[in-house]
Amino acid sequence: MAHQFVILNQGKITVYNNFDDIPESFENLIRFAPEIPPEPHTEEQHHEIDQWNKRLQILMRRETK
């Protein structure tokens, strides 16, 4: 499974697999589904997993509606 981020922007639904490709502003976040690797996790994986909540908050601030 790959990351999947779905947004509504200017009336169009767009799917992104890379967080960094998501526009700085958009109408609505429809789906936020980062890929979480199966356990057991390495320390590096734990660090990456811990970042996803912060990234969700960033996307929520980018919503314009």
PDBQT receptor file of N, H, CA, C and O in Angstrom, charges set to zero:
ATOM      1  N   MET A   1       0.840  -1.184   0.000  1.00  0.00    +0.000 N 
ATOM      2  CA  MET A   1       0.000   0.000   0.000  1.00  0.00    +0.000 C 
ATOM      3  C   MET A   1       0.882   1.243   0.000  1.00  0.00    +0.000 C 
ATOM      4  O   MET A   1       1.883   1.306   0.714  1.00  0.00    +0.000 OA
ATOM      5  N   ALA A   2       0.509   2.211  -0.790  1.00  0.00    +0.000 N 
ATOM      6  H   ALA A   2      -0.304   2.160  -1.370  1.00  0.00    +0.000 HD
ATOM      7  CA  ALA A   2       1.218   3.484  -0.825  1.00  0.00    +0.000 C 
ATOM      8  C   ALA A   2       0.388   4.529  -0.088  1.00  0.00    +0.000 C 
ATOM      9  O   ALA A   2      -0.799   4.329   0.170  1.00  0.00    +0.000 OA
ATOM     10  N   HIS A   3       1.025   5.641   0.245  1.00  0.00    +0.000 N 
ATOM     11  H   HIS A   3       1.989   5.804   0.036  1.00  0.00    +0.000 HD
ATOM     12  CA  HIS A   3       0.276   6.749   0.836  1.00  0.00    +0.000 C 
ATOM     13  C   HIS A   3      -0.857   7.131  -0.114  1.00  0.00    +0.000 C 
ATOM     14  O   HIS A   3      -0.730   7.013  -1.333  1.00  0.00    +0.000 OA
ATOM     15  N   GLN A   4      -1.966   7.591   0.466  1.00  0.00    +0.000 N 
ATOM     16  H   GLN A   4      -2.069   7.687   1.456  1.00  0.00    +0.000 HD
ATOM     17  CA  GLN A   4      -3.052   8.106  -0.367  1.00  0.00    +0.000 C 
ATOM     18  C   GLN A   4      -3.688   9.302   0.328  1.00  0.00    +0.000 C 
ATOM     19  O   GLN A   4      -4.230   9.196   1.429  1.00  0.00    +0.000 OA
ATOM     20  N   PHE A   5      -3.604  10.434  -0.345  1.00  0.00    +0.000 N 
ATOM     21  H   PHE A   5      -3.164  10.521  -1.239  1.00  0.00    +0.000 HD
ATOM     22  CA  PHE A   5      -4.195  11.668   0.152  1.00  0.00    +0.000 C 
ATOM     23  C   PHE A   5      -5.133  12.174  -0.937  1.00  0.00    +0.000 C 
ATOM     24  O   PHE A   5      -4.710  12.401  -2.070  1.00  0.00    +0.000 OA
ATOM     25  N   VAL A   6      -6.394  12.347  -0.596  1.00  0.00    +0.000 N 
ATOM     26  H   VAL A   6      -6.738  12.162   0.325  1.00  0.00    +0.000 HD
ATOM     27  CA  VAL A   6      -7.390  12.767  -1.573  1.00  0.00    +0.000 C 
ATOM     28  C   VAL A   6      -7.923  14.133  -1.150  1.00  0.00    +0.000 C 
ATOM     29  O   VAL A   6      -8.330  14.333  -0.005  1.00  0.00    +0.000 OA
ATOM     30  N   ILE A   7      -7.912  15.060  -2.091  1.00  0.00    +0.000 N 
ATOM     31  H   ILE A   7      -7.582  14.899  -3.021  1.00  0.00    +0.000 HD
ATOM     32  CA  ILE A   7      -8.411  16.402  -1.799  1.00  0.00    +0.000 C 
ATOM     33  C   ILE A   7      -9.450  16.814  -2.837  1.00  0.00    +0.000 C 
ATOM     34  O   ILE A   7      -9.495  16.287  -3.949  1.00  0.00    +0.000 OA
ATOM     35  N   LEU A   8     -10.274  17.763  -2.442  1.00  0.00    +0.000 N 
ATOM     36  H   LEU A   8     -10.238  18.191  -1.539  1.00  0.00    +0.000 HD
ATOM     37  CA  LEU A   8     -11.188  18.437  -3.353  1.00  0.00    +0.000 C 
ATOM     38  C   LEU A   8     -10.630  19.833  -3.548  1.00  0.00    +0.000 C 
ATOM     39  O   LEU A   8     -10.455  20.581  -2.587  1.00  0.00    +0.000 OA
ATOM     40  N   ASN A   9     -10.351  20.184  -4.803  1.00  0.00    +0.000 N 
ATOM     41  H   ASN A   9     -10.494  19.576  -5.585  1.00  0.00    +0.000 HD
ATOM     42  CA  ASN A   9      -9.790  21.496  -5.092  1.00  0.00    +0.000 C 
ATOM     43  C   ASN A   9     -10.427  22.022  -6.365  1.00  0.00    +0.000 C 
ATOM     44  O   ASN A   9     -10.347  21.379  -7.412  1.00  0.00    +0.000 OA
ATOM     45  N   GLN A  10     -11.055  23.176  -6.285  1.00  0.00    +0.000 N 
ATOM     46  H   GLN A  10     -11.120  23.698  -5.434  1.00  0.00    +0.000 HD
ATOM     47  CA  GLN A  10     -11.744  23.812  -7.405  1.00  0.00    +0.000 C 
ATOM     48  C   GLN A  10     -12.773  22.851  -8.010  1.00  0.00    +0.000 C 
ATOM     49  O   GLN A  10     -12.922  22.773  -9.229  1.00  0.00    +0.000 OA
ATOM     50  N   GLY A  11     -13.468  22.133  -7.150  1.00  0.00    +0.000 N 
ATOM     51  H   GLY A  11     -13.346  22.197  -6.160  1.00  0.00    +0.000 HD
ATOM     52  CA  GLY A  11     -14.506  21.219  -7.588  1.00  0.00    +0.000 C 
ATOM     53  C   GLY A  11     -14.016  19.900  -8.162  1.00  0.00    +0.000 C 
ATOM     54  O   GLY A  11     -14.821  19.098  -8.635  1.00  0.00    +0.000 OA
ATOM     55  N   LYS A  12     -12.723  19.664  -8.131  1.00  0.00    +0.000 N 
ATOM     56  H   LYS A  12     -12.069  20.315  -7.747  1.00  0.00    +0.000 HD
ATOM     57  CA  LYS A  12     -12.138  18.457  -8.713  1.00  0.00    +0.000 C 
ATOM     58  C   LYS A  12     -11.466  17.617  -7.626  1.00  0.00    +0.000 C 
ATOM     59  O   LYS A  12     -10.733  18.147  -6.791  1.00  0.00    +0.000 OA
ATOM     60  N   ILE A  13     -11.717  16.320  -7.641  1.00  0.00    +0.000 N 
ATOM     61  H   ILE A  13     -12.313  15.890  -8.319  1.00  0.00    +0.000 HD
ATOM     62  CA  ILE A  13     -11.077  15.403  -6.687  1.00  0.00    +0.000 C 
ATOM     63  C   ILE A  13      -9.741  14.954  -7.269  1.00  0.00    +0.000 C 
ATOM     64  O   ILE A  13      -9.668  14.503  -8.412  1.00  0.00    +0.000 OA
ATOM     65  N   THR A  14      -8.683  15.084  -6.462  1.00  0.00    +0.000 N 
ATOM     66  H   THR A  14      -8.742  15.450  -5.534  1.00  0.00    +0.000 HD
ATOM     67  CA  THR A  14      -7.344  14.707  -6.889  1.00  0.00    +0.000 C 
ATOM     68  C   THR A  14      -6.721  13.807  -5.835  1.00  0.00    +0.000 C 
ATOM     69  O   THR A  14      -6.874  14.037  -4.635  1.00  0.00    +0.000 OA
ATOM     70  N   VAL A  15      -6.014  12.773  -6.298  1.00  0.00    +0.000 N 
ATOM     71  H   VAL A  15      -5.891  12.586  -7.273  1.00  0.00    +0.000 HD
ATOM     72  CA  VAL A  15      -5.342  11.823  -5.412  1.00  0.00    +0.000 C 
ATOM     73  C   VAL A  15      -3.838  12.067  -5.489  1.00  0.00    +0.000 C 
ATOM     74  O   VAL A  15      -3.266  12.192  -6.572  1.00  0.00    +0.000 OA
ATOM     75  N   TYR A  16      -3.210  12.133  -4.311  1.00  0.00    +0.000 N 
ATOM     76  H   TYR A  16      -3.675  12.031  -3.431  1.00  0.00    +0.000 HD
ATOM     77  CA  TYR A  16      -1.759  12.292  -4.226  1.00  0.00    +0.000 C 
ATOM     78  C   TYR A  16      -1.176  11.119  -3.452  1.00  0.00    +0.000 C 
ATOM     79  O   TYR A  16      -1.794  10.607  -2.518  1.00  0.00    +0.000 OA
ATOM     80  N   ASN A  17       0.019  10.699  -3.849  1.00  0.00    +0.000 N 
ATOM     81  H   ASN A  17       0.521  11.114  -4.608  1.00  0.00    +0.000 HD
ATOM     82  CA  ASN A  17       0.733   9.656  -3.130  1.00  0.00    +0.000 C 
ATOM     83  C   ASN A  17       1.937  10.220  -2.389  1.00  0.00    +0.000 C 
ATOM     84  O   ASN A  17       2.557   9.532  -1.578  1.00  0.00    +0.000 OA
ATOM     85  N   ASN A  18       2.261  11.470  -2.672  1.00  0.00    +0.000 N 
ATOM     86  H   ASN A  18       1.758  12.029  -3.331  1.00  0.00    +0.000 HD
ATOM     87  CA  ASN A  18       3.393  12.124  -2.026  1.00  0.00    +0.000 C 
ATOM     88  C   ASN A  18       2.871  13.357  -1.282  1.00  0.00    +0.000 C 
ATOM     89  O   ASN A  18       2.283  14.254  -1.886  1.00  0.00    +0.000 OA
ATOM     90  N   PHE A  19       3.089  13.388   0.012  1.00  0.00    +0.000 N 
ATOM     91  H   PHE A  19       3.567  12.659   0.503  1.00  0.00    +0.000 HD
ATOM     92  CA  PHE A  19       2.615  14.502   0.842  1.00  0.00    +0.000 C 
ATOM     93  C   PHE A  19       3.093  15.845   0.303  1.00  0.00    +0.000 C 
ATOM     94  O   PHE A  19       2.333  16.814   0.301  1.00  0.00    +0.000 OA
ATOM     95  N   ASP A  20       4.328  15.917  -0.150  1.00  0.00    +0.000 N 
ATOM     96  H   ASP A  20       4.945  15.131  -0.149  1.00  0.00    +0.000 HD
ATOM     97  CA  ASP A  20       4.917  17.175  -0.601  1.00  0.00    +0.000 C 
ATOM     98  C   ASP A  20       4.297  17.708  -1.892  1.00  0.00    +0.000 C 
ATOM     99  O   ASP A  20       4.508  18.871  -2.235  1.00  0.00    +0.000 OA
ATOM    100  N   ASP A  21       3.543  16.892  -2.605  1.00  0.00    +0.000 N 
ATOM    101  H   ASP A  21       3.372  15.947  -2.326  1.00  0.00    +0.000 HD
ATOM    102  CA  ASP A  21       2.897  17.328  -3.842  1.00  0.00    +0.000 C 
ATOM    103  C   ASP A  21       1.547  18.003  -3.605  1.00  0.00    +0.000 C 
ATOM    104  O   ASP A  21       0.990  18.594  -4.529  1.00  0.00    +0.000 OA
ATOM    105  N   ILE A  22       1.018  17.928  -2.406  1.00  0.00    +0.000 N 
ATOM    106  H   ILE A  22       1.470  17.447  -1.655  1.00  0.00    +0.000 HD
ATOM    107  CA  ILE A  22      -0.296  18.485  -2.103  1.00  0.00    +0.000 C 
ATOM    108  C   ILE A  22      -0.216  20.009  -2.127  1.00  0.00    +0.000 C 
ATOM    109  O   ILE A  22       0.702  20.587  -1.545  1.00  0.00    +0.000 OA
ATOM    110  N   PRO A  23      -1.167  20.665  -2.794  1.00  0.00    +0.000 N 
ATOM    111  CA  PRO A  23      -1.123  22.135  -2.893  1.00  0.00    +0.000 C 
ATOM    112  C   PRO A  23      -1.174  22.820  -1.522  1.00  0.00    +0.000 C 
ATOM    113  O   PRO A  23      -1.610  22.236  -0.530  1.00  0.00    +0.000 OA
ATOM    114  N   GLU A  24      -0.720  24.061  -1.499  1.00  0.00    +0.000 N 
ATOM    115  H   GLU A  24      -0.366  24.536  -2.305  1.00  0.00    +0.000 HD
ATOM    116  CA  GLU A  24      -0.700  24.847  -0.261  1.00  0.00    +0.000 C 
ATOM    117  C   GLU A  24      -2.094  25.217   0.223  1.00  0.00    +0.000 C 
ATOM    118  O   GLU A  24      -2.286  25.484   1.409  1.00  0.00    +0.000 OA
ATOM    119  N   SER A  25      -3.067  25.237  -0.678  1.00  0.00    +0.000 N 
ATOM    120  H   SER A  25      -2.911  25.021  -1.642  1.00  0.00    +0.000 HD
ATOM    121  CA  SER A  25      -4.450  25.466  -0.262  1.00  0.00    +0.000 C 
ATOM    122  C   SER A  25      -5.364  24.652  -1.170  1.00  0.00    +0.000 C 
ATOM    123  O   SER A  25      -5.068  24.437  -2.345  1.00  0.00    +0.000 OA
ATOM    124  N   PHE A  26      -6.465  24.211  -0.609  1.00  0.00    +0.000 N 
ATOM    125  H   PHE A  26      -6.706  24.386   0.346  1.00  0.00    +0.000 HD
ATOM    126  CA  PHE A  26      -7.451  23.416  -1.329  1.00  0.00    +0.000 C 
ATOM    127  C   PHE A  26      -8.750  23.480  -0.545  1.00  0.00    +0.000 C 
ATOM    128  O   PHE A  26      -8.769  23.924   0.603  1.00  0.00    +0.000 OA
ATOM    129  N   GLU A  27      -9.843  23.032  -1.168  1.00  0.00    +0.000 N 
ATOM    130  H   GLU A  27      -9.828  22.671  -2.101  1.00  0.00    +0.000 HD
ATOM    131  CA  GLU A  27     -11.147  23.147  -0.530  1.00  0.00    +0.000 C 
ATOM    132  C   GLU A  27     -11.297  22.203   0.661  1.00  0.00    +0.000 C 
ATOM    133  O   GLU A  27     -11.544  22.647   1.782  1.00  0.00    +0.000 OA
ATOM    134  N   ASN A  28     -11.149  20.906   0.419  1.00  0.00    +0.000 N 
ATOM    135  H   ASN A  28     -10.949  20.545  -0.492  1.00  0.00    +0.000 HD
ATOM    136  CA  ASN A  28     -11.367  19.928   1.492  1.00  0.00    +0.000 C 
ATOM    137  C   ASN A  28     -10.416  18.747   1.383  1.00  0.00    +0.000 C 
ATOM    138  O   ASN A  28     -10.060  18.307   0.290  1.00  0.00    +0.000 OA
ATOM    139  N   LEU A  29     -10.021  18.254   2.524  1.00  0.00    +0.000 N 
ATOM    140  H   LEU A  29     -10.309  18.610   3.413  1.00  0.00    +0.000 HD
ATOM    141  CA  LEU A  29      -9.282  16.996   2.612  1.00  0.00    +0.000 C 
ATOM    142  C   LEU A  29     -10.319  15.888   2.734  1.00  0.00    +0.000 C 
ATOM    143  O   LEU A  29     -11.120  15.880   3.668  1.00  0.00    +0.000 OA
ATOM    144  N   ILE A  30     -10.301  14.967   1.801  1.00  0.00    +0.000 N 
ATOM    145  H   ILE A  30      -9.650  14.974   1.043  1.00  0.00    +0.000 HD
ATOM    146  CA  ILE A  30     -11.285  13.890   1.777  1.00  0.00    +0.000 C 
ATOM    147  C   ILE A  30     -10.732  12.617   2.412  1.00  0.00    +0.000 C 
ATOM    148  O   ILE A  30     -11.434  11.939   3.163  1.00  0.00    +0.000 OA
ATOM    149  N   ARG A  31      -9.493  12.298   2.116  1.00  0.00    +0.000 N 
ATOM    150  H   ARG A  31      -8.924  12.849   1.506  1.00  0.00    +0.000 HD
ATOM    151  CA  ARG A  31      -8.896  11.064   2.655  1.00  0.00    +0.000 C 
ATOM    152  C   ARG A  31      -7.446  11.331   3.025  1.00  0.00    +0.000 C 
ATOM    153  O   ARG A  31      -6.687  11.927   2.261  1.00  0.00    +0.000 OA
ATOM    154  N   PHE A  32      -7.084  10.877   4.209  1.00  0.00    +0.000 N 
ATOM    155  H   PHE A  32      -7.700  10.392   4.830  1.00  0.00    +0.000 HD
ATOM    156  CA  PHE A  32      -5.709  10.977   4.701  1.00  0.00    +0.000 C 
ATOM    157  C   PHE A  32      -5.302   9.571   5.113  1.00  0.00    +0.000 C 
ATOM    158  O   PHE A  32      -5.679   9.100   6.185  1.00  0.00    +0.000 OA
ATOM    159  N   ALA A  33      -4.535   8.905   4.266  1.00  0.00    +0.000 N 
ATOM    160  H   ALA A  33      -4.228   9.288   3.394  1.00  0.00    +0.000 HD
ATOM    161  CA  ALA A  33      -4.175   7.510   4.519  1.00  0.00    +0.000 C 
ATOM    162  C   ALA A  33      -2.681   7.277   4.267  1.00  0.00    +0.000 C 
ATOM    163  O   ALA A  33      -2.294   6.748   3.225  1.00  0.00    +0.000 OA
ATOM    164  N   PRO A  34      -1.848   7.680   5.234  1.00  0.00    +0.000 N 
ATOM    165  CA  PRO A  34      -0.419   7.398   5.075  1.00  0.00    +0.000 C 
ATOM    166  C   PRO A  34      -0.168   5.899   5.234  1.00  0.00    +0.000 C 
ATOM    167  O   PRO A  34      -0.883   5.204   5.956  1.00  0.00    +0.000 OA
ATOM    168  N   GLU A  35       0.852   5.427   4.551  1.00  0.00    +0.000 N 
ATOM    169  H   GLU A  35       1.433   5.991   3.965  1.00  0.00    +0.000 HD
ATOM    170  CA  GLU A  35       1.219   4.015   4.665  1.00  0.00    +0.000 C 
ATOM    171  C   GLU A  35       1.976   3.802   5.973  1.00  0.00    +0.000 C 
ATOM    172  O   GLU A  35       2.970   4.479   6.238  1.00  0.00    +0.000 OA
ATOM    173  N   ILE A  36       1.510   2.874   6.778  1.00  0.00    +0.000 N 
ATOM    174  H   ILE A  36       0.703   2.324   6.563  1.00  0.00    +0.000 HD
ATOM    175  CA  ILE A  36       2.179   2.520   8.029  1.00  0.00    +0.000 C 
ATOM    176  C   ILE A  36       2.761   1.121   7.839  1.00  0.00    +0.000 C 
ATOM    177  O   ILE A  36       2.016   0.178   7.572  1.00  0.00    +0.000 OA
ATOM    178  N   PRO A  37       4.074   0.972   7.972  1.00  0.00    +0.000 N 
ATOM    179  CA  PRO A  37       4.676  -0.346   7.755  1.00  0.00    +0.000 C 
ATOM    180  C   PRO A  37       4.251  -1.336   8.842  1.00  0.00    +0.000 C 
ATOM    181  O   PRO A  37       3.924  -0.929   9.957  1.00  0.00    +0.000 OA
ATOM    182  N   PRO A  38       4.256  -2.620   8.524  1.00  0.00    +0.000 N 
ATOM    183  CA  PRO A  38       3.882  -3.619   9.525  1.00  0.00    +0.000 C 
ATOM    184  C   PRO A  38       4.896  -3.656  10.672  1.00  0.00    +0.000 C 
ATOM    185  O   PRO A  38       6.069  -3.322  10.505  1.00  0.00    +0.000 OA
ATOM    186  N   GLU A  39       4.409  -4.068  11.824  1.00  0.00    +0.000 N 
ATOM    187  H   GLU A  39       3.457  -4.339  11.960  1.00  0.00    +0.000 HD
ATOM    188  CA  GLU A  39       5.292  -4.206  12.992  1.00  0.00    +0.000 C 
ATOM    189  C   GLU A  39       6.177  -5.428  12.823  1.00  0.00    +0.000 C 
ATOM    190  O   GLU A  39       5.827  -6.332  12.064  1.00  0.00    +0.000 OA
ATOM    191  N   PRO A  40       7.296  -5.484  13.494  1.00  0.00    +0.000 N 
ATOM    192  CA  PRO A  40       7.841  -4.483  14.417  1.00  0.00    +0.000 C 
ATOM    193  C   PRO A  40       8.458  -3.316  13.646  1.00  0.00    +0.000 C 
ATOM    194  O   PRO A  40       8.953  -3.480  12.531  1.00  0.00    +0.000 OA
ATOM    195  N   HIS A  41       8.417  -2.133  14.266  1.00  0.00    +0.000 N 
ATOM    196  H   HIS A  41       8.015  -2.000  15.172  1.00  0.00    +0.000 HD
ATOM    197  CA  HIS A  41       8.940  -0.926  13.638  1.00  0.00    +0.000 C 
ATOM    198  C   HIS A  41      10.347  -0.632  14.129  1.00  0.00    +0.000 C 
ATOM    199  O   HIS A  41      10.694  -0.889  15.282  1.00  0.00    +0.000 OA
ATOM    200  N   THR A  42      11.145  -0.086  13.219  1.00  0.00    +0.000 N 
ATOM    201  H   THR A  42      10.863   0.123  12.283  1.00  0.00    +0.000 HD
ATOM    202  CA  THR A  42      12.472   0.399  13.599  1.00  0.00    +0.000 C 
ATOM    203  C   THR A  42      12.308   1.770  14.248  1.00  0.00    +0.000 C 
ATOM    204  O   THR A  42      11.223   2.349  14.200  1.00  0.00    +0.000 OA
ATOM    205  N   GLU A  43      13.350   2.284  14.839  1.00  0.00    +0.000 N 
ATOM    206  H   GLU A  43      14.231   1.813  14.878  1.00  0.00    +0.000 HD
ATOM    207  CA  GLU A  43      13.306   3.634  15.413  1.00  0.00    +0.000 C 
ATOM    208  C   GLU A  43      13.007   4.666  14.326  1.00  0.00    +0.000 C 
ATOM    209  O   GLU A  43      12.256   5.614  14.556  1.00  0.00    +0.000 OA
ATOM    210  N   GLU A  44      13.589   4.484  13.159  1.00  0.00    +0.000 N 
ATOM    211  H   GLU A  44      14.199   3.714  12.972  1.00  0.00    +0.000 HD
ATOM    212  CA  GLU A  44      13.341   5.402  12.048  1.00  0.00    +0.000 C 
ATOM    213  C   GLU A  44      11.863   5.363  11.638  1.00  0.00    +0.000 C 
ATOM    214  O   GLU A  44      11.264   6.406  11.374  1.00  0.00    +0.000 OA
ATOM    215  N   GLN A  45      11.289   4.182  11.587  1.00  0.00    +0.000 N 
ATOM    216  H   GLN A  45      11.775   3.336  11.802  1.00  0.00    +0.000 HD
ATOM    217  CA  GLN A  45       9.867   4.060  11.254  1.00  0.00    +0.000 C 
ATOM    218  C   GLN A  45       8.989   4.709  12.325  1.00  0.00    +0.000 C 
ATOM    219  O   GLN A  45       7.991   5.352  12.001  1.00  0.00    +0.000 OA
ATOM    220  N   HIS A  46       9.351   4.544  13.581  1.00  0.00    +0.000 N 
ATOM    221  H   HIS A  46      10.162   4.021  13.844  1.00  0.00    +0.000 HD
ATOM    222  CA  HIS A  46       8.595   5.190  14.661  1.00  0.00    +0.000 C 
ATOM    223  C   HIS A  46       8.622   6.703  14.495  1.00  0.00    +0.000 C 
ATOM    224  O   HIS A  46       7.605   7.370  14.681  1.00  0.00    +0.000 OA
ATOM    225  N   HIS A  47       9.772   7.237  14.148  1.00  0.00    +0.000 N 
ATOM    226  H   HIS A  47      10.599   6.695  13.997  1.00  0.00    +0.000 HD
ATOM    227  CA  HIS A  47       9.895   8.683  13.945  1.00  0.00    +0.000 C 
ATOM    228  C   HIS A  47       8.987   9.125  12.794  1.00  0.00    +0.000 C 
ATOM    229  O   HIS A  47       8.285  10.129  12.910  1.00  0.00    +0.000 OA
ATOM    230  N   GLU A  48       8.999   8.386  11.693  1.00  0.00    +0.000 N 
ATOM    231  H   GLU A  48       9.569   7.570  11.599  1.00  0.00    +0.000 HD
ATOM    232  CA  GLU A  48       8.152   8.714  10.543  1.00  0.00    +0.000 C 
ATOM    233  C   GLU A  48       6.672   8.644  10.915  1.00  0.00    +0.000 C 
ATOM    234  O   GLU A  48       5.905   9.542  10.567  1.00  0.00    +0.000 OA
ATOM    235  N   ILE A  49       6.271   7.606  11.607  1.00  0.00    +0.000 N 
ATOM    236  H   ILE A  49       6.893   6.877  11.890  1.00  0.00    +0.000 HD
ATOM    237  CA  ILE A  49       4.878   7.435  12.028  1.00  0.00    +0.000 C 
ATOM    238  C   ILE A  49       4.445   8.601  12.921  1.00  0.00    +0.000 C 
ATOM    239  O   ILE A  49       3.330   9.107  12.790  1.00  0.00    +0.000 OA
ATOM    240  N   ASP A  50       5.318   9.018  13.816  1.00  0.00    +0.000 N 
ATOM    241  H   ASP A  50       6.223   8.608  13.923  1.00  0.00    +0.000 HD
ATOM    242  CA  ASP A  50       5.010  10.133  14.723  1.00  0.00    +0.000 C 
ATOM    243  C   ASP A  50       4.770  11.441  13.976  1.00  0.00    +0.000 C 
ATOM    244  O   ASP A  50       4.087  12.324  14.496  1.00  0.00    +0.000 OA
ATOM    245  N   GLN A  51       5.311  11.585  12.779  1.00  0.00    +0.000 N 
ATOM    246  H   GLN A  51       5.866  10.868  12.357  1.00  0.00    +0.000 HD
ATOM    247  CA  GLN A  51       5.160  12.820  12.005  1.00  0.00    +0.000 C 
ATOM    248  C   GLN A  51       3.793  12.943  11.339  1.00  0.00    +0.000 C 
ATOM    249  O   GLN A  51       3.385  14.045  10.972  1.00  0.00    +0.000 OA
ATOM    250  N   TRP A  52       3.079  11.827  11.179  1.00  0.00    +0.000 N 
ATOM    251  H   TRP A  52       3.411  10.932  11.477  1.00  0.00    +0.000 HD
ATOM    252  CA  TRP A  52       1.840  11.879  10.410  1.00  0.00    +0.000 C 
ATOM    253  C   TRP A  52       0.745  12.700  11.090  1.00  0.00    +0.000 C 
ATOM    254  O   TRP A  52      -0.024  13.362  10.392  1.00  0.00    +0.000 OA
ATOM    255  N   ASN A  53       0.645  12.686  12.381  1.00  0.00    +0.000 N 
ATOM    256  H   ASN A  53       1.269  12.148  12.948  1.00  0.00    +0.000 HD
ATOM    257  CA  ASN A  53      -0.362  13.526  13.039  1.00  0.00    +0.000 C 
ATOM    258  C   ASN A  53      -0.084  15.007  12.787  1.00  0.00    +0.000 C 
ATOM    259  O   ASN A  53      -1.010  15.777  12.533  1.00  0.00    +0.000 OA
ATOM    260  N   LYS A  54       1.173  15.406  12.856  1.00  0.00    +0.000 N 
ATOM    261  H   LYS A  54       1.926  14.780  13.063  1.00  0.00    +0.000 HD
ATOM    262  CA  LYS A  54       1.537  16.799  12.570  1.00  0.00    +0.000 C 
ATOM    263  C   LYS A  54       1.197  17.164  11.132  1.00  0.00    +0.000 C 
ATOM    264  O   LYS A  54       0.721  18.266  10.859  1.00  0.00    +0.000 OA
ATOM    265  N   ARG A  55       1.441  16.243  10.223  1.00  0.00    +0.000 N 
ATOM    266  H   ARG A  55       1.828  15.348  10.445  1.00  0.00    +0.000 HD
ATOM    267  CA  ARG A  55       1.148  16.502   8.810  1.00  0.00    +0.000 C 
ATOM    268  C   ARG A  55      -0.360  16.616   8.572  1.00  0.00    +0.000 C 
ATOM    269  O   ARG A  55      -0.800  17.425   7.755  1.00  0.00    +0.000 OA
ATOM    270  N   LEU A  56      -1.143  15.816   9.276  1.00  0.00    +0.000 N 
ATOM    271  H   LEU A  56      -0.785  15.159   9.939  1.00  0.00    +0.000 HD
ATOM    272  CA  LEU A  56      -2.595  15.925   9.172  1.00  0.00    +0.000 C 
ATOM    273  C   LEU A  56      -3.044  17.305   9.631  1.00  0.00    +0.000 C 
ATOM    274  O   LEU A  56      -3.896  17.920   8.989  1.00  0.00    +0.000 OA
ATOM    275  N   GLN A  57      -2.491  17.796  10.720  1.00  0.00    +0.000 N 
ATOM    276  H   GLN A  57      -1.800  17.296  11.242  1.00  0.00    +0.000 HD
ATOM    277  CA  GLN A  57      -2.839  19.127  11.219  1.00  0.00    +0.000 C 
ATOM    278  C   GLN A  57      -2.473  20.204  10.200  1.00  0.00    +0.000 C 
ATOM    279  O   GLN A  57      -3.216  21.171  10.030  1.00  0.00    +0.000 OA
ATOM    280  N   ILE A  58      -1.344  20.046   9.528  1.00  0.00    +0.000 N 
ATOM    281  H   ILE A  58      -0.741  19.261   9.667  1.00  0.00    +0.000 HD
ATOM    282  CA  ILE A  58      -0.922  20.991   8.490  1.00  0.00    +0.000 C 
ATOM    283  C   ILE A  58      -1.950  21.012   7.370  1.00  0.00    +0.000 C 
ATOM    284  O   ILE A  58      -2.362  22.083   6.926  1.00  0.00    +0.000 OA
ATOM    285  N   LEU A  59      -2.367  19.838   6.912  1.00  0.00    +0.000 N 
ATOM    286  H   LEU A  59      -2.032  18.968   7.273  1.00  0.00    +0.000 HD
ATOM    287  CA  LEU A  59      -3.350  19.777   5.827  1.00  0.00    +0.000 C 
ATOM    288  C   LEU A  59      -4.676  20.390   6.233  1.00  0.00    +0.000 C 
ATOM    289  O   LEU A  59      -5.324  21.056   5.426  1.00  0.00    +0.000 OA
ATOM    290  N   MET A  60      -5.079  20.178   7.450  1.00  0.00    +0.000 N 
ATOM    291  H   MET A  60      -4.553  19.637   8.105  1.00  0.00    +0.000 HD
ATOM    292  CA  MET A  60      -6.347  20.741   7.922  1.00  0.00    +0.000 C 
ATOM    293  C   MET A  60      -6.290  22.279   7.916  1.00  0.00    +0.000 C 
ATOM    294  O   MET A  60      -7.302  22.930   7.658  1.00  0.00    +0.000 OA
ATOM    295  N   ARG A  61      -5.131  22.853   8.194  1.00  0.00    +0.000 N 
ATOM    296  H   ARG A  61      -4.309  22.325   8.404  1.00  0.00    +0.000 HD
ATOM    297  CA  ARG A  61      -4.984  24.313   8.158  1.00  0.00    +0.000 C 
ATOM    298  C   ARG A  61      -4.993  24.842   6.717  1.00  0.00    +0.000 C 
ATOM    299  O   ARG A  61      -5.317  26.006   6.484  1.00  0.00    +0.000 OA
ATOM    300  N   ARG A  62      -4.641  23.993   5.762  1.00  0.00    +0.000 N 
ATOM    301  H   ARG A  62      -4.378  23.046   5.951  1.00  0.00    +0.000 HD
ATOM    302  CA  ARG A  62      -4.622  24.398   4.353  1.00  0.00    +0.000 C 
ATOM    303  C   ARG A  62      -6.018  24.409   3.733  1.00  0.00    +0.000 C 
ATOM    304  O   ARG A  62      -6.213  25.000   2.671  1.00  0.00    +0.000 OA
ATOM    305  N   GLU A  63      -6.985  23.770   4.375  1.00  0.00    +0.000 N 
ATOM    306  H   GLU A  63      -6.827  23.290   5.238  1.00  0.00    +0.000 HD
ATOM    307  CA  GLU A  63      -8.336  23.727   3.822  1.00  0.00    +0.000 C 
ATOM    308  C   GLU A  63      -8.937  25.134   3.798  1.00  0.00    +0.000 C 
ATOM    309  O   GLU A  63      -8.793  25.906   4.746  1.00  0.00    +0.000 OA
ATOM    310  N   THR A  64      -9.609  25.441   2.699  1.00  0.00    +0.000 N 
ATOM    311  H   THR A  64      -9.726  24.814   1.930  1.00  0.00    +0.000 HD
ATOM    312  CA  THR A  64     -10.205  26.766   2.564  1.00  0.00    +0.000 C 
ATOM    313  C   THR A  64     -11.699  26.766   2.854  1.00  0.00    +0.000 C 
ATOM    314  O   THR A  64     -12.286  27.840   2.987  1.00  0.00    +0.000 OA
ATOM    315  N   LYS A  65     -12.332  25.612   2.957  1.00  0.00    +0.000 N 
ATOM    316  H   LYS A  65     -11.855  24.739   2.849  1.00  0.00    +0.000 HD
ATOM    317  CA  LYS A  65     -13.766  25.539   3.256  1.00  0.00    +0.000 C 
ATOM    318  C   LYS A  65     -14.005  24.712   4.491  1.00  0.00    +0.000 C 
ATOM    319  O   LYS A  65     -15.151  24.535   4.903  1.00  0.00    +0.000 OA
TER     320      LYS A  65
